[in-house]
Amino acid sequence: NLQADKHRFPSGIANLTEWLHENGFLFGLYTNAGDKTCSSGRRVLKPPGSYGHYQQDANTFAEWEVDYVKISWCGNNLYNAQEQHTGWRVTGDHHDHWKSTLAAIESVAGPNVDKGCSSINPDVPAGHCPGQTHSEYRFEFAIWGITASPLVVATDVRDMIDIMNQVLLNQQNEIPAAVRLGTNFCAQNQTIQAFDGSVAVCLFNTVSQQQSIRVLLSQVNSSWNNQTTVAVTDLWAHQDLGTLTGQFQANVNWHDNAFVISANKYIFKLAKIFLKEK
């Protein structure tokens, strides 16, 4: 069976998981489908992977009450990853700088990222500062949310600054049970349809200057027109912004973003908006 690294986890994984659960956290860990992990994690040797012991290791993780398991696909093995996974990486490793975040956005906006019932994964959101601006961290979080990517905290939560609290503790962060309708990277938006009939749209500004943008509701939902009226709520400020008909407009700072959940009854506006009118 896999064993905890005694130097890094002296009390063992089961005790660590219990402590995290008692303090309101979920706990995830990492293994590899090959016989060794992809990285040594600054150890002399690479830890063992799960190759040949998938069920055995799964049982161990269950005994430890692990909530989430990330499995890399490094090394030679006999299994087809697409036949085994429930989620798959669409980017390289994500790092705490804007260039890396922009590359992740371009990857999740690609036309061939959807793989049936599997969820896409642009790696873990950075969120640990100081590599990006506050707007860029909100931008990053919105993209992970609109694509229903795993929101795994990869930062030290013992000393979080205000932007970390604002982003990571935002409860309205994903649209469950949603189907992706499409992506228009030129218009800089992604759209998904939730099973309750609402439509979520992420609109984002990747240029290095402020934009004044008008968004037509007909661009958000094909059944809407210039007579459609919706309500608007800012999910960052958690404030109702009233109703609008046909369109809405905002001044958008550079590298800012939006996450909008739209229905005939409401639009949830997570941040500032960016969508070019065609």
C-alpha positions as CSV (number, residue, x, y, z in Angstrom):
1,N,0.0,0.0,0.0
2,L,1.0,3.6,-0.5
3,Q,2.4,5.2,2.6
4,A,2.5,8.9,3.7
5,D,5.9,10.7,3.5
6,K,6.8,10.7,7.2
7,H,8.9,13.9,6.8
8,R,6.1,15.9,5.2
9,F,3.1,14.3,6.8
10,P,4.3,12.9,10.2
11,S,0.8,12.2,11.5
12,G,-0.3,10.3,8.3
13,I,-2.8,11.2,5.6
14,A,-5.8,9.9,7.5
15,N,-5.2,12.1,10.4
16,L,-4.5,15.1,8.1
17,T,-7.8,14.5,6.3
18,E,-9.7,14.2,9.5
19,W,-8.2,17.6,10.7
20,L,-9.1,19.3,7.4
21,H,-12.6,17.9,7.5
22,E,-13.1,19.1,11.0
23,N,-12.0,22.6,9.9
24,G,-14.3,22.8,6.9
25,F,-11.9,21.8,4.2
26,L,-12.1,19.2,1.5
27,F,-8.8,17.3,0.7
28,G,-7.3,16.2,-2.5
29,L,-4.1,14.4,-3.3
30,Y,-2.1,13.4,-6.4
31,T,-0.9,10.2,-7.9
32,N,0.1,9.0,-11.4
33,A,-1.1,6.3,-13.7
34,G,2.5,5.3,-14.4
35,D,4.8,3.5,-12.1
36,K,6.3,6.9,-10.8
37,T,5.0,10.4,-10.4
38,C,5.8,13.0,-13.0
39,S,7.8,15.1,-10.6
40,S,10.0,14.2,-7.6
41,G,8.5,17.1,-5.6
42,R,12.0,18.2,-4.7
43,R,12.8,14.7,-3.4
44,V,15.9,12.7,-4.4
45,L,13.7,10.0,-6.1
46,K,10.2,10.2,-7.6
47,P,7.5,8.6,-5.4
48,P,5.7,5.5,-6.8
49,G,2.8,5.9,-9.1
50,S,-0.4,3.7,-9.1
51,Y,0.4,1.6,-12.2
52,G,-0.7,-2.0,-11.6
53,H,-2.4,-1.0,-8.3
54,Y,-5.3,1.2,-9.3
55,Q,-7.9,-0.5,-7.3
56,Q,-5.6,-1.1,-4.3
57,D,-4.7,2.6,-4.2
58,A,-8.3,3.7,-4.7
59,N,-9.2,1.6,-1.7
60,T,-6.4,3.3,0.3
61,F,-7.6,6.7,-0.7
62,A,-11.1,5.8,0.4
63,E,-9.9,4.6,3.7
64,W,-8.1,7.9,4.1
65,E,-11.5,9.6,3.2
66,V,-9.8,11.6,0.4
67,D,-12.3,13.9,-1.4
68,Y,-10.5,14.4,-4.7
69,V,-7.7,12.5,-6.6
70,K,-5.7,14.1,-9.3
71,I,-4.1,11.5,-11.6
72,S,-1.4,12.4,-14.1
73,W,-0.7,10.2,-17.1
74,C,3.1,10.2,-17.2
75,G,5.1,7.1,-18.2
76,N,4.4,4.1,-20.4
77,N,1.3,2.1,-19.6
78,L,-1.3,0.0,-21.3
79,Y,-4.4,2.1,-20.6
80,N,-6.1,4.6,-22.8
81,A,-6.5,7.8,-20.8
82,Q,-9.7,8.8,-22.6
83,E,-11.4,5.5,-21.6
84,Q,-10.5,6.0,-17.9
85,H,-10.8,9.6,-16.9
86,T,-13.6,11.8,-15.7
87,G,-11.6,14.9,-16.4
88,W,-8.6,15.9,-18.5
89,R,-6.0,18.6,-18.6
90,V,-6.2,21.0,-21.6
91,T,-3.1,23.0,-20.7
92,G,0.4,22.6,-19.5
93,D,1.2,23.5,-15.9
94,H,-0.4,26.8,-14.9
95,H,1.7,29.5,-13.2
96,D,1.1,32.7,-11.3
97,H,1.5,35.2,-14.2
98,W,-0.8,36.7,-16.8
99,K,0.9,35.0,-19.8
100,S,0.1,31.6,-18.3
101,T,-3.5,32.6,-17.5
102,L,-4.0,33.9,-21.0
103,A,-2.7,30.6,-22.4
104,A,-5.1,28.7,-20.2
105,I,-8.0,30.9,-21.5
106,E,-7.0,30.2,-25.1
107,S,-6.9,26.5,-24.4
108,V,-10.3,26.2,-22.8
109,A,-11.7,28.3,-25.6
110,G,-10.6,25.9,-28.2
111,P,-13.2,24.2,-30.4
112,N,-12.2,20.6,-29.5
113,V,-11.9,20.7,-25.7
114,D,-15.2,19.0,-24.8
115,K,-14.8,15.2,-24.3
116,G,-18.3,13.8,-23.7
117,C,-19.0,13.4,-20.0
118,S,-15.4,14.3,-19.0
119,S,-14.7,17.8,-17.5
120,I,-11.9,19.9,-18.7
121,N,-9.1,21.0,-16.4
122,P,-6.8,23.9,-17.1
123,D,-4.7,23.0,-14.0
124,V,-5.2,24.6,-10.6
125,P,-5.9,28.3,-10.4
126,A,-3.0,30.3,-9.0
127,G,-4.5,32.8,-6.6
128,H,-1.5,33.0,-4.3
129,C,-0.1,36.3,-5.4
130,P,1.8,38.5,-6.2
131,G,2.3,37.4,-9.8
132,Q,-0.9,38.9,-11.2
133,T,-3.2,41.9,-10.6
134,H,-6.5,41.7,-8.7
135,S,-8.4,41.9,-11.9
136,E,-6.3,39.0,-13.4
137,Y,-7.1,36.8,-10.4
138,R,-10.8,37.5,-10.8
139,F,-10.4,36.8,-14.5
140,E,-8.7,33.5,-13.8
141,F,-11.4,32.4,-11.3
142,A,-14.2,33.3,-13.7
143,I,-12.7,31.2,-16.5
144,W,-12.3,28.2,-14.2
145,G,-15.9,28.7,-13.0
146,I,-17.5,29.0,-16.5
147,T,-15.7,25.9,-17.7
148,A,-16.7,24.0,-14.5
149,S,-13.0,23.2,-13.9
150,P,-11.9,21.9,-10.6
151,L,-11.4,24.7,-8.1
152,V,-8.5,23.4,-6.2
153,V,-6.8,25.8,-3.8
154,A,-3.1,25.8,-4.5
155,T,-2.1,28.5,-2.1
156,D,-1.3,28.8,1.6
157,V,-4.7,29.5,3.2
158,R,-3.2,30.4,6.6
159,D,-2.4,34.0,5.5
160,M,-4.8,35.0,2.8
161,I,-5.0,38.6,1.7
162,D,-8.2,40.4,0.7
163,I,-8.2,39.4,-3.0
164,M,-7.8,35.8,-2.0
165,N,-10.8,36.0,0.3
166,Q,-12.8,37.8,-2.4
167,V,-12.0,35.2,-5.1
168,L,-11.6,31.9,-3.3
169,L,-14.5,32.4,-0.9
170,N,-17.1,33.5,-3.5
171,Q,-19.8,30.8,-3.1
172,Q,-21.4,31.5,-6.5
173,N,-18.5,30.0,-8.4
174,E,-19.7,27.3,-10.8
175,I,-22.8,26.4,-12.8
176,P,-23.7,22.8,-12.0
177,A,-25.0,20.3,-14.5
178,A,-24.3,22.6,-17.5
179,V,-23.8,22.0,-21.2
180,R,-21.4,24.1,-23.1
181,L,-23.2,26.1,-25.9
182,G,-20.1,27.6,-27.6
183,T,-17.1,29.8,-27.5
184,N,-16.3,32.9,-29.5
185,F,-12.7,33.9,-28.6
186,C,-12.8,36.8,-31.1
187,A,-15.8,38.2,-29.3
188,Q,-14.2,37.0,-26.0
189,N,-17.0,35.1,-24.5
190,Q,-18.0,31.6,-23.4
191,T,-21.6,30.4,-23.0
192,I,-23.0,27.4,-21.2
193,Q,-26.6,26.2,-20.7
194,A,-27.6,25.1,-17.2
195,F,-30.3,22.4,-16.9
196,D,-32.6,24.9,-15.1
197,G,-32.9,26.9,-18.3
198,S,-30.5,29.7,-17.3
199,V,-27.6,30.7,-19.5
200,A,-24.1,31.5,-18.1
201,V,-21.8,33.7,-20.1
202,C,-18.2,34.6,-19.3
203,L,-17.1,37.8,-21.0
204,F,-13.5,38.9,-20.8
205,N,-11.2,41.7,-21.9
206,T,-7.7,40.5,-22.8
207,V,-6.4,43.8,-24.2
208,S,-4.3,46.3,-22.2
209,Q,-6.7,49.2,-22.3
210,Q,-10.1,50.0,-21.0
211,Q,-13.1,49.3,-23.2
212,S,-16.6,50.6,-23.2
213,I,-18.7,47.6,-24.2
214,R,-22.4,47.1,-25.1
215,V,-23.8,43.6,-24.9
216,L,-27.0,42.7,-26.7
217,L,-29.2,40.1,-24.9
218,S,-29.8,38.4,-28.3
219,Q,-26.0,37.6,-28.2
220,V,-26.5,35.9,-24.9
221,N,-29.5,33.8,-25.7
222,S,-30.9,33.2,-29.2
223,S,-34.5,33.3,-27.9
224,W,-34.0,36.8,-26.5
225,N,-34.4,40.1,-28.3
226,N,-34.3,43.8,-27.8
227,Q,-37.6,43.6,-25.9
228,T,-36.4,41.0,-23.3
229,T,-36.1,42.3,-19.7
230,V,-33.9,40.7,-17.1
231,A,-32.7,41.4,-13.6
232,V,-29.0,41.9,-12.9
233,T,-27.0,41.0,-9.8
234,D,-23.3,41.7,-9.3
235,L,-21.8,38.5,-7.8
236,W,-18.5,40.1,-6.8
237,A,-20.3,42.9,-4.9
238,H,-23.3,40.7,-4.2
239,Q,-25.6,43.6,-5.0
240,D,-28.8,43.8,-7.1
241,L,-28.3,46.2,-10.0
242,G,-31.9,46.4,-11.1
243,T,-33.4,45.3,-14.5
244,L,-32.4,46.0,-18.1
245,T,-34.1,45.5,-21.4
246,G,-32.4,44.4,-24.6
247,Q,-28.8,45.3,-23.8
248,F,-26.4,46.4,-21.1
249,Q,-23.2,48.4,-21.2
250,A,-20.1,49.0,-19.0
251,N,-16.6,50.4,-18.9
252,V,-14.3,47.5,-18.6
253,N,-10.7,47.7,-17.3
254,W,-7.9,45.9,-19.0
255,H,-7.5,42.2,-18.2
256,D,-10.9,42.3,-16.5
257,N,-13.7,39.7,-16.9
258,A,-17.3,38.8,-16.3
259,F,-19.3,35.8,-15.4
260,V,-23.0,36.2,-16.2
261,I,-25.8,33.8,-15.5
262,S,-28.8,34.8,-17.6
263,A,-32.5,33.9,-17.6
264,N,-35.7,35.7,-18.3
265,K,-35.9,36.4,-14.6
266,Y,-32.3,37.2,-13.8
267,I,-28.8,37.8,-15.0
268,F,-26.0,37.2,-12.4
269,K,-23.1,39.5,-13.3
270,L,-19.9,38.4,-11.6
271,A,-17.6,41.2,-12.7
272,K,-17.3,43.8,-15.4
273,I,-18.2,42.8,-18.9
274,F,-16.6,42.6,-22.3
275,L,-18.3,41.5,-25.5
276,K,-17.9,43.1,-28.9
277,E,-21.1,43.8,-30.8
278,K,-21.2,42.2,-34.2
